[in-house]
Each structure stands twice: as C-alpha cells, then as structure tokens.
C-alpha cells in the first residue's frame, strides 16, 4: 500500500497528541504529507421558549475555529521537522461522517486517530467518534490507544 497523504484527526485534547510523534516519523519514512484536522462541532440549539422553532447555530463558532487553528499550530511542532503538514479546521454537526467525507474528497490514503479508551457509562453517553470512523470508513484507519 502506497501512502502519500495521511489524515491525522485531533480533538485538541492531550490524548489526541499521542499519535503525533509516531505519525510524523512514519510520514517522513514513506514520504507522505500530513493533514492535521480538527472539526469544530456545531451543536445546534433550540431557542429558549420556542421548542418548535428551527435549531440555531451557536454564535461562537468563529472564535472556536480561531482557537482551534492556534492549537493546531502548536500540535504541528510535535509532528517534527521534514514532513509537509497542512492544518485544516472544519465546522460540522457530526464529526465522524465529516472525517470520512473530508478523507474521500482530499485523496487521503490513511486516517490516523487516537482513542480515548472510554468505557461503560462514559462511552454510552459520550459515544465514540473513533469507533464510528473505524466502523464506517472505506479508507484504512490506524488507531493509537492511550498508554496504560
């Protein structure tokens, strides 16, 4: 399998930094470029007192996008020197399908992501973006579990 383009997803948490160094090393070894992707989740809310009104977008999306851009610049340094890195921030309602569509639209050969290792009630309530990406992706996915 030839890997030219790696998509490294991040939620900007400390756990999502775990794959940065090994993915950077792998990209240098195979001559691939990396897109460091963060998705700003647009949680639509119903206006107070109007439950039948259409949901509205939060007003802080642009601020969250700018903060994410700055955080990705810091994460770029963890990937190391000698590898081409593009930073991309996208806003969307659902993360997993957005990762998949971004990967398809941008000729990604490998999706890399960190798993948070949530179990039980936290997994049930919070869901698992990593699991949804793995389950539905037609592009190979490489996951990095959290160290014990």
NORQUICOR-V57122 format. One record per run of one state. SS is the DSSP state (H for helix, E for strand, L for the rest). FROM is the first residue (numbers start at 1). LEN is the number of residues. If there is no record, write none. Layout:
SS | FROM | LEN
SS | FROM | LEN
This chain:
L | 1 | 4
E | 5 | 5
L | 10 | 4
H | 14 | 4
L | 18 | 2
H | 20 | 11
L | 31 | 2
E | 33 | 9
L | 42 | 3
E | 45 | 1
L | 46 | 10
E | 56 | 1
L | 57 | 4
H | 61 | 18
L | 79 | 6
E | 85 | 8
L | 93 | 2
H | 95 | 11
L | 106 | 4
E | 110 | 5
L | 115 | 5
H | 120 | 7
L | 127 | 2
H | 129 | 8
L | 137 | 4
E | 141 | 4
L | 145 | 4
